[in-house]
């Protein structure tokens, strides 16, 4: 796989790392949901924020 543009590939790498971090955060949220039902609302808001961040990452990748 040849990298055409260095800045673009750097952005992709950063986005992939960011996506992995978001997945880890989502897994943590799910673990919290199993433990405490009181944190459901806070977790839902957090998940929405993570989804927005993921959409931003995808938008960056598509440019």
N, C-alpha and C positions, 0 to 999 in steps of 0.2 A: 504494500500500500504506500504510494508516494504522497507526500504532503506537498500540496501545491502552494499554499500560502502559510507561512510560519505564524503570523498573528492569528489567523483563523484557527489553525490547529491548536494553538495555545488556549484559545477561547474554548474550543471543544473539550480539551483536557480538563480545564477548570470547571466546565459545565458537568462533565462526567463525575468529577470528584464531588461537586455540589449535589448532584443527583443521588450519589451514594450516601452522602451525609443526610439528605432529606429522607431517604429510605430508612436509615438508622433511626432518625427522629420519629418517623411514623411507627416503626416497630416499638419504640419506647412508649409512644402514646398508647398503642394497643395493649402493651403490658400493664400500663397504668390503669387502663379501662377495666381490665380483669380484676385488678386489686381494689380500686375504689370507684364506686358508682357516682360519688359526689363530684368527681372531677370531669364527668362526661361533657358538660357544657364547655368548660375551658378547653378540653381536648378537641372538641368539634371545631371551635374557633381556630385552634392551632392547626388542625388538619386543613381547614380552608386556606389559611395563610400559606401552608406548605404547598398546597395545590396551586395557588397563585404563583409561588416561587418556581415550581416545576414548569408551569406554563411560560413563565418568563425565560427559563432555561431553553425550552423548546423553541421559543420565538428567536432567541439568540442563535440557536443551531440552524434555523431555517434561513437566516439572513446570509 
